[in-house]
Every structure is written in C-alpha cells, then in structure tokens.
Amino acid sequence: MLQVAKRLIRRGVWKKEPHYCYSVQSPLSASFCTDEGDGFQSSKVKIFDRHLKRKQRDRAAWLMCPKDSFVDTIADNLLDRLEDCKKTFPTALCLGGSLEAIRRLLRGRGGIQKLIMMDTSYDMVRLCRGAVLDASGSDIETSFVVGDEEFLPIKESSLDLIVSCLGLHWTNDLPGAMIQCRLALKPDGLFLAAILGGETLKELRIACTVAQMEREGGISPRVSPLAQVRDAGNLLTRAGFTLPGVDVDEYTVRYDSGKFLSEFWSLNLVC
C-alpha cells in the first residue's frame, strides 16, 4: 500500500461522528409512504445486500466485545434524551444495532414497562436474550423478534417509543424505514436514533482513496455511505415527524497497532 496510507494506518487515530436524531409523532400528521401504489415498500437503489448484512451481523455477534466503550457512550447519550421528557413510554421497540448496550444502560429511564428487541440477525437476538436472562433485578417485560427495519413487523399505532442505536445507516430505504417507524408510533410517540455521520472514518477514506489511485488509477467505495447532519434532518421531515432535532458528537478513537482494521471488519462498516 502507499506510504501515505501506511502512515495513516500506523498512526491509528480515527474519528467517528454519530448523529443523534429525535422526533415526535404528531397526532395530526398525514400518512404517506415510499411505494409505487401497490402498498409495499420499494427502493430502486440497493446499496447494501441485506442478506449479506444479516450474515455479517451473525458473525459480529460472536466477535464483538461484551462491553465496547464507544458503543456504550453513544447508547448512554441517546438514552439521556429520555430524561428530558416528562412523559413515560410504557411500550418501546429497540431496533437492531446495539441491542445489548441499550438494554444494559436503560436503568429505568423512560418508564418503560414492555420492551421489544428486534434485529435482522438471529445470533444477535440470541446473544441479547442471553444477556437479559443473566441480568437480575429487572422488572421490564422483554420480548425478542427477528425482523428487518425495511419491513417493520409492528402494528400501527402500537408503540410509545422507538430507539435505534447504530443500525439504520445500513438500510437501503432509510426514508421508508423512518416512515414505518412513524406509523408504528402512537400519537405523541418518540423516535430516537443514533447513526454514524458523514465524517466518520475520514482518515481511512483518504488512505484508501490515495492508495487505490496510485495502484489502480481509479477509486471505488471502501466505506459505507453515511448521511450528513442536514440529510438526517431532511429525512425526519420527509418521514412526517414533527418537532425533529439532530445534533452531532465527535469521538476520536485511538488504537495501539495496525490490527485495528479487523475491528472495523467485524463491525461491518468497512466494505
């Protein structure tokens, strides 16, 4: 690989920029979806192979660390938004991404009585279920579902809260997924999500681009496409949410050696 790429990899300093999205389902909002008149969701652009992503999630369930400081920080910051709300959320859905971290760090916030945990990966759901069964002192009724965010298997107006931590950036039809989340929420329900932002892994993108230009004379995507902060706000509005809000945090993650790249592979972020 090119010398510049080697320098960047050897340095082992990478920035991750999660976007936090939160919005309220208005009782007066109109219903609409991204379909072509047949009542089913459609997305003409298929960026991700969802079947392959499911296999990668199965693999990640066995390779991931039990407690990741980066994931825990984002999950904890996301759940802090519940403390800003005066109302409670008896029924909640946690979408795929960081299920175990959300369940472990919930600590009674939001007044949740019933929690549904959903992921496309059976192994990830089983891992989370095992962690919940091992925990003690929890009075939250928890159920587990294997499902896809792009085809949400939830009845309309049945949830008070939907939380997604680091999972929605792998969907092909993000507007459609958000619309389905809005339809699943009761009037005045809350949608909370954290996704990786557009500046995430900028150093890795530069290293791969320069190296590939030198060796092959062209470039191809090596990192998943990620949304900018303005895009996230527009998506919430397009999905029909009211009172949308988006903020950005930047984290710098340092690694001791070049072996860090395998962690990105296990997290399925590097293409």
C-alpha positions as CSV (number, residue, x, y, z in Angstrom):
1,M,0.0,0.0,0.0
2,L,1.1,3.6,-0.5
3,Q,3.4,5.2,2.1
4,V,0.7,7.8,3.0
5,A,-1.8,5.0,3.6
6,K,0.8,3.2,5.8
7,R,1.3,6.4,7.8
8,L,-2.4,6.9,8.4
9,I,-2.9,3.2,9.4
10,R,0.2,3.2,11.7
11,R,-1.0,6.3,13.5
12,G,-4.2,4.6,14.4
13,V,-6.3,7.7,15.1
14,W,-9.8,7.7,13.6
15,K,-12.7,9.9,14.2
16,K,-16.3,8.6,14.5
17,E,-19.1,11.1,14.2
18,P,-22.5,9.8,15.3
19,H,-25.7,11.8,14.6
20,Y,-28.4,11.8,17.2
21,C,-31.9,12.1,15.7
22,Y,-35.0,12.6,17.8
23,S,-38.6,13.5,16.8
24,V,-42.2,13.3,17.9
25,Q,-45.1,11.7,16.1
26,S,-47.8,14.3,15.7
27,P,-51.5,13.2,16.0
28,L,-52.2,15.5,13.1
29,S,-49.5,14.3,10.7
30,A,-50.6,12.8,7.4
31,S,-49.7,9.2,6.4
32,F,-47.6,8.6,3.3
33,C,-45.0,6.0,2.2
34,T,-42.4,5.4,-0.4
35,D,-44.2,3.0,-2.5
36,E,-45.4,2.8,-6.1
37,G,-49.1,2.3,-5.5
38,D,-49.0,-1.4,-4.6
39,G,-48.9,-0.8,-0.8
40,F,-45.4,-2.3,-0.4
41,Q,-42.2,-0.5,0.3
42,S,-39.8,-0.1,-2.6
43,S,-36.3,1.2,-3.0
44,K,-34.8,1.4,-6.5
45,V,-31.3,1.8,-5.3
46,K,-29.9,-1.3,-3.5
47,I,-26.7,-0.1,-1.8
48,F,-26.5,-2.9,0.7
49,D,-27.0,-6.7,0.3
50,R,-29.4,-7.2,3.3
51,H,-28.8,-11.0,3.2
52,L,-25.1,-10.4,3.4
53,K,-25.5,-7.9,6.1
54,R,-27.5,-10.4,8.1
55,K,-24.6,-12.9,7.8
56,Q,-22.2,-10.2,8.9
57,R,-24.3,-9.4,11.9
58,D,-24.3,-13.1,12.8
59,R,-20.5,-13.1,12.7
60,A,-20.3,-9.9,14.7
61,A,-22.4,-11.4,17.4
62,W,-19.6,-13.8,18.2
63,L,-16.7,-11.4,17.5
64,M,-17.8,-8.3,19.3
65,C,-16.6,-7.3,22.8
66,P,-19.1,-7.7,25.6
67,K,-18.7,-4.0,26.5
68,D,-17.4,-1.6,23.9
69,S,-16.7,1.9,25.4
70,F,-17.5,3.7,22.1
71,V,-20.9,1.9,21.7
72,D,-21.7,2.3,25.4
73,T,-21.0,6.1,25.2
74,I,-23.3,6.6,22.2
75,A,-26.1,4.4,23.7
76,D,-25.9,6.2,27.1
77,N,-26.0,9.6,25.3
78,L,-29.0,8.5,23.3
79,L,-30.9,7.3,26.4
80,D,-30.2,10.6,28.2
81,R,-32.8,12.2,25.9
82,L,-35.4,10.2,27.8
83,E,-34.6,12.1,30.9
84,D,-35.6,15.4,29.1
85,C,-39.1,14.1,28.6
86,K,-41.7,14.5,31.3
87,K,-43.9,11.7,29.9
88,T,-43.3,8.0,30.2
89,F,-43.1,5.4,27.4
90,P,-44.7,2.1,28.6
91,T,-44.2,0.2,25.3
92,A,-40.9,0.6,23.4
93,L,-39.1,-1.0,20.5
94,C,-35.4,-1.3,20.2
95,L,-34.2,-1.7,16.6
96,G,-31.1,-3.6,15.5
97,G,-27.7,-2.1,16.1
98,S,-26.6,-2.1,19.7
99,L,-29.4,-4.0,21.4
100,E,-27.3,-5.3,24.4
101,A,-25.9,-1.9,25.2
102,I,-29.3,-0.2,25.1
103,R,-30.9,-2.9,27.4
104,R,-28.0,-2.8,29.8
105,L,-27.8,1.0,30.1
106,L,-31.5,1.7,30.2
107,R,-31.6,1.9,34.0
108,G,-35.3,2.6,34.3
109,R,-35.2,5.7,32.1
110,G,-38.3,6.5,30.2
111,G,-40.7,4.5,32.5
112,I,-40.6,1.5,30.1
113,Q,-42.7,-1.4,31.1
114,K,-42.6,-3.5,27.9
115,L,-39.6,-3.7,25.6
116,I,-39.4,-5.3,22.2
117,M,-35.9,-6.0,20.9
118,M,-35.5,-6.6,17.2
119,D,-32.6,-7.4,14.9
120,T,-32.2,-9.0,11.5
121,S,-29.6,-11.4,12.9
122,Y,-30.9,-14.5,14.9
123,D,-27.5,-14.8,16.6
124,M,-27.5,-11.2,17.7
125,V,-31.0,-11.6,19.1
126,R,-29.9,-14.8,20.9
127,L,-26.9,-13.0,22.3
128,C,-29.0,-10.2,23.6
129,R,-31.6,-12.6,25.1
130,G,-28.8,-14.4,26.9
131,A,-27.5,-11.2,28.4
132,V,-31.1,-10.2,29.6
133,L,-31.6,-13.6,31.2
134,D,-28.3,-13.3,33.0
135,A,-29.2,-9.9,34.4
136,S,-31.1,-9.7,37.6
137,G,-33.4,-7.1,39.2
138,S,-35.2,-6.0,36.1
139,D,-39.0,-5.6,36.0
140,I,-39.2,-4.8,32.3
141,E,-41.2,-7.3,30.3
142,T,-38.8,-8.1,27.3
143,S,-39.6,-9.9,24.1
144,F,-37.4,-10.7,21.1
145,V,-38.1,-10.5,17.4
146,V,-36.1,-11.4,14.3
147,G,-37.1,-8.8,11.7
148,D,-35.9,-6.3,9.2
149,E,-36.1,-2.5,9.6
150,E,-37.0,-2.1,6.0
151,F,-40.2,-4.3,6.6
152,L,-41.1,-3.5,10.1
153,P,-43.3,-6.3,11.6
154,I,-45.1,-4.0,14.0
155,K,-48.8,-3.0,14.1
156,E,-49.6,0.6,13.5
157,S,-50.0,3.0,16.5
158,S,-48.8,0.4,19.0
159,L,-45.6,1.9,20.4
160,D,-44.8,4.8,22.6
161,L,-41.1,4.8,21.9
162,I,-38.7,3.6,19.2
163,V,-34.9,3.5,19.8
164,S,-32.3,2.7,17.2
165,C,-28.6,2.8,18.2
166,L,-26.1,2.5,15.3
167,G,-28.2,0.4,13.0
168,L,-30.2,2.4,10.5
169,H,-27.2,3.6,8.4
170,W,-27.2,0.1,6.8
171,T,-30.7,0.3,5.4
172,N,-31.3,0.7,1.6
173,D,-34.5,2.7,2.1
174,L,-33.9,4.9,5.1
175,P,-36.9,7.2,4.4
176,G,-39.2,4.2,4.1
177,A,-37.8,2.7,7.4
178,M,-38.4,6.0,9.2
179,I,-41.9,6.2,7.8
180,Q,-42.7,2.7,9.0
181,C,-41.4,3.7,12.4
182,R,-43.6,6.8,12.5
183,L,-46.7,4.7,11.6
184,A,-45.9,2.2,14.4
185,L,-45.8,5.0,16.9
186,K,-48.8,6.2,18.9
187,P,-49.8,9.9,18.7
188,D,-47.2,11.9,20.6
189,G,-44.8,8.9,20.4
190,L,-41.0,9.5,20.4
191,F,-38.4,8.3,17.9
192,L,-34.7,8.2,19.0
193,A,-31.9,7.2,16.7
194,A,-28.1,7.4,16.5
195,I,-26.4,6.8,13.2
196,L,-22.8,7.2,12.1
197,G,-22.3,10.6,10.4
198,G,-20.7,11.6,7.1
199,E,-17.3,12.5,8.5
200,T,-16.8,9.1,10.2
201,L,-13.5,7.3,9.3
202,K,-12.4,10.3,7.1
203,E,-8.8,9.3,7.6
204,L,-9.5,5.8,6.4
205,R,-11.3,7.0,3.4
206,I,-8.4,9.2,2.4
207,A,-5.9,6.4,2.9
208,C,-7.9,4.0,0.7
209,T,-8.5,6.6,-2.0
210,V,-4.9,7.6,-2.3
211,A,-3.6,4.0,-2.3
212,Q,-6.1,2.9,-4.9
213,M,-5.4,5.9,-7.2
214,E,-1.7,5.0,-7.1
215,R,-2.1,1.3,-7.7
216,E,-5.2,1.1,-9.9
217,G,-5.7,4.5,-11.4
218,G,-9.2,4.8,-10.0
219,I,-11.3,4.6,-6.9
220,S,-14.2,2.6,-5.6
221,P,-16.2,2.8,-2.4
222,R,-14.4,1.2,0.5
223,V,-16.6,2.5,3.4
224,S,-20.4,2.5,3.7
225,P,-22.0,5.8,2.6
226,L,-23.1,7.8,5.6
227,A,-25.6,10.7,6.0
228,Q,-24.6,14.3,6.7
229,V,-26.4,16.2,9.5
230,R,-28.5,18.1,7.0
231,D,-29.6,14.9,5.4
232,A,-30.7,13.5,8.7
233,G,-32.9,16.5,9.4
234,N,-34.5,16.3,5.9
235,L,-35.2,12.6,6.4
236,L,-37.1,13.1,9.6
237,T,-39.2,15.8,7.9
238,R,-39.8,13.7,4.9
239,A,-40.9,10.8,7.1
240,G,-43.6,13.0,8.5
241,F,-42.2,13.5,12.0
242,T,-42.9,16.8,13.9
243,L,-40.5,18.7,16.2
244,P,-37.4,17.0,14.7
245,G,-34.0,17.6,16.2
246,V,-30.5,16.5,15.1
247,D,-27.2,17.0,16.9
248,V,-23.7,15.7,16.3
249,D,-20.9,14.4,18.6
250,E,-17.4,13.7,17.5
251,Y,-15.3,10.9,19.1
252,T,-11.6,10.2,18.4
253,V,-10.7,6.5,18.8
254,R,-7.1,5.5,19.2
255,Y,-5.6,2.1,18.6
256,D,-2.3,0.7,19.7
257,S,-1.4,-1.1,16.4
258,G,-2.5,-1.6,12.8
259,K,-4.5,-4.6,13.8
260,F,-7.4,-2.2,14.5
261,L,-8.7,-2.7,10.9
262,S,-10.1,-6.1,11.9
263,E,-12.4,-4.4,14.3
264,F,-13.9,-2.3,11.6
265,W,-14.4,-5.5,9.5
266,S,-16.2,-7.2,12.5
267,L,-18.5,-4.1,12.8
268,N,-19.3,-4.4,9.1
269,L,-18.5,-0.7,8.4
270,V,-15.7,-1.3,6.0
271,C,-17.0,-2.5,2.6
